Amino acid sequence: MAELFARDTIKSLRKLRVLKPDLFKSFMDFDQAVFKDGAIPARTKTLMAITAAHVTQCLWCIEEHVKRAHKQGVSDEEIAEAAFVAMALRAGGAFAHSCVAMAVTEDLKMAEERKG
């Protein structure tokens, strides 16, 4: 089995292109359109993509969006801040979801009190 994040594993995308060339092209066209200047500048979209890539933990996306960012003149400091935004979001998600764990502990406590 191929190593999931080995650099050459991404070459397997060629098989997708061969099997479904129309869908592959549609996706690539969509991706290019999304990252063009619009209401949000392309540079900002790239920083957003770096943050999202860190949240989704896609190594290939991180690499490609950081390369794109450098071509757009994004500084290393800006890329670092985008990574920290991702850290805050991932930690924030765990923080926010901790209320589920606390609610369960309360439910368990109430169930024990009803039994006892």
C-alpha positions, 0 to 999 in steps of 0.5 A: 500500500502506498504511504499516505503522505509520501511525496510521490503518492500525489502522482496517483491523481493522474489516475483520477484525471484519466478515469474522469477527465471531465470532472477532473478538469471541472474541479481544476477550473473551479479551484482556479476560479475560487482563488482569483481576485474578487470581493476578497483579494486573491492574497487573502484567499491564499492566507485563508487556504493556508489556515484551512489546510492546517485545520484539515491537516492536508500536507499537500494543501499546506505545501501548495498554498504556501508556495502560492503565497510566496509567489504572491509576496506573502511574508513568512510572518503572515504565513505563521499568523495564518498557522496560528489562526488554525491552531486557535480554531482547532483548540477552540473547537475542542474548547467549545466541544468540552461543553458536551463532555461536561453536559454528559457528566451532569447527565450521569450525575443526575442519573446516579442521583435518581438511582440512589 
